[in-house]
């Protein structure tokens, strides 16, 4: 199948139409009435249990006056198509594009500013949001990307869950303690709140850029331009002139109050647990705007394929490039869904004793989220949990093939970590090693070809 061009337009609406047209087998349009917004997440879970991960559009969700689009990032093949490649080359394609930074360009046409509301006319209580899990405190914004700019104009993009706190306020969490947190602290030192804009409904490549792992001096809007292969088209927000995607669906603009603390959470996080760990931050919304014809873009919460993929593709790509550059024997890196960002599998052609340990030390040092790394040989498929566990079962000796590093900072959303997010890290060497005695079973290629021919008329239809 040829790979469709999904980056010719920076408009989410165009992307959805193009994908439905080009890949109808990977797109599911649900027109039936959905009486509870939580049912959207339930549908995703039921499909995943059947091995299916299509992009979804819901046309009739109770209480939501817009079409809901979700599960966009649930399939790595679909993410690969966004980048014009296939899953085998996803990491290289992402890195090649993401490093080709392009300065955003201001444009005159700005659908996101079609309808502007300011001041007392704002009532966030009427804004339609989904409840994702029965354990969530409230309906939540899950696709919200906060855009902030430093004093030099360098921008930052980052994801932050949010719930309505009052008619003009959102309760949110800056739990990653990343660049936005540091920008807020710097603004507080100047005696000012941090001016921000929260965007909902950007093109998927813009959303991938918001997950990029780059230094604070790099503007993720430039990364978005690299992913598009053209400058990100932006307009200035009405109140503070923050450059935001011109074709976004919704925009909330205001300030994060560095002093205010409000109740927020629990919310179903990427760990698969309902988390109330939060910075309990307050975003005061002073201006909001939207397109005339918005879509409500949702990111499935919890430990869904979508939630994990959106973060792990940039993470994997960065780690793969770093490791291959330092250790030429490394051939693949994979963060399994089963590991919820905390596990990583790395495969390599080990040329001397101890090389796998050195590689695992690099991973554990570079990625603060990782708790467990398993190293395997080059003939193991790291995208298959069963093969990695087989390698662990048959190649690994606990007395000699593991080491633990304690007392390192990790993710504060890890329910097993300390309240500050401190964690231990474990490395498991499941490579065969130089003294391994054993021959892996196999088949001749001729026999495999004959088996495929015998079964060609008996194959059951596969599920996507």
C-alpha positions in Angstrom: 0.0 0.0 0.0 1.4 3.4 -0.9 1.8 5.9 2.0 -0.6 8.8 1.8 0.7 12.4 2.1 -0.8 13.4 5.5 1.4 16.5 6.0 0.4 18.6 3.0 -2.0 20.5 5.2 -1.5 21.6 8.8 -5.2 21.4 9.5 -6.5 18.6 11.7 -9.8 18.6 9.7 -7.9 18.0 6.5 -5.9 15.2 8.1 -9.0 13.4 9.4 -10.6 13.6 5.9 -7.5 12.5 4.1 -6.9 9.6 6.5 -10.5 8.4 6.2 -10.3 8.6 2.4 -6.8 6.9 2.1 -7.0 4.3 4.9 -10.7 3.4 5.4 -9.8 0.0 6.9 -8.1 1.9 9.8 -10.9 4.4 10.4 -14.1 3.8 12.4 -17.0 6.2 12.2 -19.5 5.7 15.0 -22.7 7.5 14.3 -24.9 5.8 16.9 -26.0 7.8 19.9 -23.5 7.5 22.8 -25.4 8.3 26.0 -22.3 8.8 28.3 -19.0 10.3 27.3 -17.2 7.7 29.3 -18.4 5.2 26.7 -15.9 6.7 24.2 -13.0 5.3 26.3 -14.9 2.1 26.9 -15.1 1.6 23.1 -11.3 2.1 22.8 -10.7 -0.5 25.5 -13.0 -3.0 23.9 -11.4 -2.5 20.5 -7.9 -2.9 22.0 -8.9 -6.1 23.7 -9.8 -7.4 20.2 -6.4 -6.3 18.8 -7.9 -3.3 16.9 -6.7 0.3 17.2 -8.4 2.4 14.5 -8.8 6.1 14.5 -12.3 6.9 15.8 -14.9 9.5 15.1 -18.0 9.8 17.2 -20.8 11.9 15.7 -23.3 11.8 18.5 -21.9 11.9 22.1 -24.4 13.1 24.7 -23.6 16.6 25.8 -21.0 17.2 23.1 -22.2 19.4 20.3 -19.1 18.6 18.1 -17.8 15.5 16.5 -15.3 13.8 18.7 -12.1 12.4 17.2 -9.9 10.2 19.3 -7.4 7.2 19.2 -5.3 9.0 16.6 -2.0 7.8 18.0 -3.1 4.3 19.0 -1.3 2.6 16.1 2.4 2.9 15.3 1.7 2.1 11.6 -0.6 5.2 11.6 2.1 7.4 13.2 4.6 6.1 10.6 2.2 7.1 7.8 2.1 10.6 9.3 5.8 10.8 8.8 5.8 9.2 5.3 7.5 5.9 6.4 6.8 2.5 7.8 7.1 1.2 11.4 10.6 -0.3 10.8 12.0 3.1 10.0 9.8 5.2 12.4 12.7 6.2 14.7 15.0 7.3 12.0 12.2 9.2 10.1 11.1 11.0 13.3 14.6 12.1 14.3 15.6 13.2 10.7 12.5 15.5 10.5 12.5 16.7 14.2 16.1 17.9 14.0 15.4 19.9 10.8 14.2 22.9 12.8 12.1 25.5 11.0 11.1 28.9 12.4 7.3 29.3 12.6 5.7 31.7 10.1 2.8 34.1 10.9 -0.2 33.8 8.5 -3.2 36.0 8.0 -5.9 33.3 7.9 -6.6 32.1 11.5 -9.6 29.8 11.9 -8.8 29.4 15.6 -9.8 33.1 16.1 -13.1 32.8 14.3 -15.0 33.2 17.6 -13.4 35.2 20.4 -14.8 35.5 23.9 -13.2 37.6 26.7 -13.6 38.5 30.3 -16.9 37.9 32.1 -18.4 36.5 29.0 -16.3 33.3 29.5 -18.0 30.4 31.2 -15.9 27.2 31.1 -18.7 25.3 32.7 -20.4 25.2 29.4 -17.4 23.9 27.5 -18.0 20.2 26.6 -15.5 17.7 27.9 -15.3 13.9 28.2 -15.3 11.9 31.3 -12.7 9.2 30.6 -12.9 6.8 33.6 -15.4 6.2 36.4 -12.6 7.1 38.8 -11.9 10.6 37.3 -12.8 13.6 39.5 -14.4 15.4 36.6 -14.5 15.6 32.8 -11.0 16.4 31.6 -9.0 18.1 28.9 -6.6 15.5 27.7 -5.3 16.9 24.5 -4.5 20.4 25.8 -1.0 21.7 24.8 0.2 24.7 26.8 2.2 27.1 24.8 4.4 29.5 26.7 7.2 31.9 25.6 10.3 33.0 27.4 11.5 36.6 27.6 13.5 36.0 24.4 10.4 34.6 22.6 11.6 31.0 22.6 8.5 28.8 23.0 7.7 25.7 24.9 5.0 23.1 24.2 3.9 20.6 26.8 0.8 18.5 27.7 -1.1 19.1 30.9 -4.3 17.5 32.0 -6.9 20.1 33.1 -10.4 20.2 34.6 -12.8 23.1 35.0 -12.4 24.8 38.4 -14.7 27.8 38.0 -16.3 29.7 35.1 -12.9 31.3 34.3 -10.4 28.9 35.7 -8.8 25.6 34.9 -7.2 23.4 37.5 -4.2 21.7 36.0 -1.0 19.9 37.0 2.6 20.6 36.0 3.6 17.3 37.4 6.4 16.7 34.9 8.4 19.5 36.6 9.7 20.2 33.1 10.4 23.4 31.1 7.0 24.9 31.8 7.5 24.5 35.5 10.9 26.2 35.3 9.4 29.0 33.2 6.7 29.5 35.8 9.3 29.7 38.6 11.3 32.2 36.5 8.2 34.4 36.0 7.4 34.2 39.8 10.9 35.4 40.6 10.2 38.4 38.4 7.0 38.9 40.4 4.7 38.0 37.5 2.3 35.2 36.6 3.3 33.1 33.5 1.3 34.0 30.4 0.2 30.9 28.5 -2.1 29.7 25.8 -3.7 26.2 25.9 -4.4 24.8 22.4 -6.9 21.9 21.7 -7.1 20.4 18.2 -3.8 20.7 16.5 -2.6 18.6 13.6 -1.1 15.2 14.8 2.4 16.3 13.8 2.1 19.4 15.9 1.0 17.2 18.8 4.0 14.9 18.3 6.2 18.0 18.4 4.7 18.8 21.8 6.0 15.5 23.1 9.5 16.1 21.7 12.4 15.7 24.2 14.6 18.7 23.5 16.6 21.2 25.5 14.8 24.3 26.9 16.6 26.4 24.4 14.8 24.6 21.5 11.4 25.7 20.5 9.1 22.8 19.9 7.2 24.9 17.3 10.4 24.7 15.3 10.3 20.9 15.8 6.8 20.9 14.4 8.0 22.7 11.3 10.6 20.0 10.9 8.0 17.3 11.2 5.8 19.0 8.6 8.7 19.8 6.3 7.5 23.4 6.3 7.3 26.2 8.9 4.4 25.8 11.4 1.7 28.3 10.5 0.9 30.5 13.5 -1.1 33.5 14.6 -0.7 35.6 17.7 -3.2 35.0 20.5 -5.6 37.9 21.1 -4.4 39.1 24.5 -0.7 38.3 24.9 0.4 37.7 21.4 1.6 34.1 22.0 2.2 32.3 18.6 -0.2 29.4 18.3 -1.2 27.1 15.4 -3.6 29.1 13.1 -5.8 26.1 12.4 -6.3 24.8 16.0 -9.9 24.2 17.1 -9.9 25.8 20.5 -7.7 28.3 22.4 -7.7 29.2 26.1 -5.4 32.1 27.0 -4.5 33.5 30.4 -2.0 33.1 33.2 -0.8 30.4 35.5 -0.9 31.8 39.0 2.3 30.8 40.8 0.8 31.2 44.3 -2.7 29.7 43.9 -3.3 26.0 44.7 -6.6 24.3 43.8 -7.9 20.7 44.1 -7.2 18.7 40.9 -7.4 14.9 40.3 -7.7 12.0 40.6 -7.4 11.3 36.9 -6.6 8.1 35.0 -2.9 8.4 34.2 -0.4 6.5 31.9 0.4 4.1 34.8 -3.1 2.5 34.6 -3.9 4.0 38.0 -6.0 6.9 39.0 -3.6 9.5 40.2 -4.2 12.5 42.5 -0.5 13.5 42.5 -0.6 17.0 41.2 1.0 20.4 41.5 -2.6 21.7 41.9 -1.9 24.6 39.6 -4.4 27.3 38.5 -4.8 28.6 35.0 -6.9 31.8 34.9 -8.5 32.0 31.5 -8.9 35.6 30.2 -9.6 34.9 26.6 -11.0 31.9 24.7 -11.6 31.4 21.0 -12.5 28.6 18.6 -13.2 27.8 15.0 -16.7 28.1 13.6 -16.7 24.3 12.9 -14.5 22.8 15.6 -13.8 19.1 16.2 -13.3 18.0 19.8 -9.9 16.2 19.7 -9.5 13.8 22.6 -6.4 11.9 23.7 -7.4 8.6 25.3 -6.2 8.7 28.9 -4.9 5.9 31.2 -2.4 3.3 29.9 -4.0 3.3 26.5 -2.0 2.7 23.4 -2.7 6.3 22.3 -1.5 7.9 25.5 1.7 5.8 25.6 2.5 6.1 21.9 2.2 9.9 21.9 5.0 10.1 24.5 7.0 7.1 23.6 7.7 7.6 19.9 9.8 10.8 20.5 11.3 9.1 23.6 12.3 5.9 21.7 13.6 7.9 18.8 15.9 10.0 20.9 17.2 7.0 22.9 17.7 4.9 19.7 19.8 7.7 18.1 21.8 8.3 21.3 22.5 4.6 21.9 23.4 3.8 18.2 25.7 6.8 18.1 27.6 5.7 21.2 27.2 2.0 20.9 27.3 0.7 17.2 26.2 -2.7 18.3 22.7 -1.5 19.3 20.1 -2.3 16.6 16.7 -1.5 18.2 15.1 0.2 21.2 11.5 -0.4 22.3 9.3 0.8 25.2 6.6 -1.8 25.5 3.0 -0.7 26.3 3.1 -3.2 29.1 5.8 -1.2 30.8 3.9 2.1 30.9 7.1 4.2 30.1 9.0 2.5 32.9 10.4 -0.5 30.9 12.6 -0.5 27.9 14.0 -3.4 25.7 17.2 -2.9 23.8 18.7 -5.4 21.4 22.3 -5.4 20.3 25.1 -7.4 18.6 27.3 -7.7 21.6 31.0 -7.8 20.6 32.6 -8.1 24.0 31.7 -9.0 27.5 30.0 -6.2 29.5 28.8 -4.2 26.5 25.1 -4.9 27.3 25.7 -3.5 30.8 27.2 -0.4 29.4 24.3 0.1 27.1 21.8 -0.4 29.9 23.7 2.1 32.1 23.4 4.6 29.3 19.6 4.1 29.1 19.1 4.3 32.8 21.1 7.5 33.0 19.6 9.3 30.0 15.9 8.6 30.7 14.6 9.6 34.1 11.3 7.6 33.7 13.0 4.2 33.2 13.0 1.7 36.0 13.8 -1.5 34.2 15.9 -2.2 31.1 16.2 -5.7 29.5 19.0 -6.2 27.0 18.6 -9.0 24.4 20.4 -10.4 21.4 19.8 -9.2 17.8 17.6 -12.2 16.9 14.9 -11.2 19.5 11.9 -9.1 18.4 11.8 -6.4 21.0 8.3 -5.4 19.9 7.1 -8.8 21.2 6.9 -9.2 24.9 6.7 -13.0 24.7 10.1 -13.1 22.8 11.8 -10.8 25.4 10.4 -12.9 28.3 11.6 -16.1 26.5 15.1 -14.6 26.3 14.9 -13.6 30.0 13.8 -17.2 30.9 16.6 -18.9 28.9 19.6 -16.6 28.9 19.4 -14.8 32.3 21.0 -15.8 35.6 19.9 -13.6 38.5 23.2 -14.0 40.4 25.3 -12.5 37.7 23.1 -10.8 35.1 21.4 -8.0 37.0 22.3 -4.8 38.8 20.3 -2.2 40.7 20.9 1.6 41.0 19.0 3.2 43.9 17.9 6.7 44.9 17.4 8.3 41.5 14.7 10.8 40.5 11.9 9.2 38.6 8.3 10.0 37.6 6.1 11.4 40.4 3.2 9.7 38.8 4.7 6.3 39.5 2.5 5.0 42.3 5.4 2.9 43.7 7.8 5.9 43.9 8.2 8.2 46.9 6.1 11.3 47.0 9.0 13.2 45.5 9.3 10.6 42.7 12.5 8.9 43.9 13.0 5.4 42.5 15.3 2.5 42.0 16.4 1.2 38.6 17.0 -2.4 37.5 19.0 -3.7 34.6 18.6 -7.3 33.3 21.1 -8.8 30.9 19.2 -11.4 28.8 21.8 -11.7 26.1 23.4 -15.1 25.6 26.9 -14.1 26.7 30.2 -15.4 25.4 30.0 -18.8 27.2 26.4 -19.6 26.3 25.9 -23.2 25.1 22.7 -23.8 23.1 21.4 -23.7 19.5 18.1 -22.1 18.8 15.6 -24.3 17.0 14.5 -23.3 13.5 13.2 -24.3 10.1 14.6 -24.3 6.6 13.3 -21.5 4.4 11.9 -24.1 2.0 9.8 -25.7 4.7 8.4 -22.3 5.8 7.5 -21.5 2.2 5.7 -24.8 1.8 3.8 -24.2 5.1 2.7 -20.8 3.9 1.5 -22.3 0.6 -0.5 -25.1 2.4 -2.2 -22.5 4.6 -2.8 -19.9 1.9 -6.3 -21.2 1.3 -7.1 -21.6 5.0 -6.1 -18.3 6.5 -8.6 -16.7 8.8 -9.3 -13.0 8.3 -7.0 -10.9 10.6 -8.2 -8.2 13.0 -6.7 -4.8 12.8 
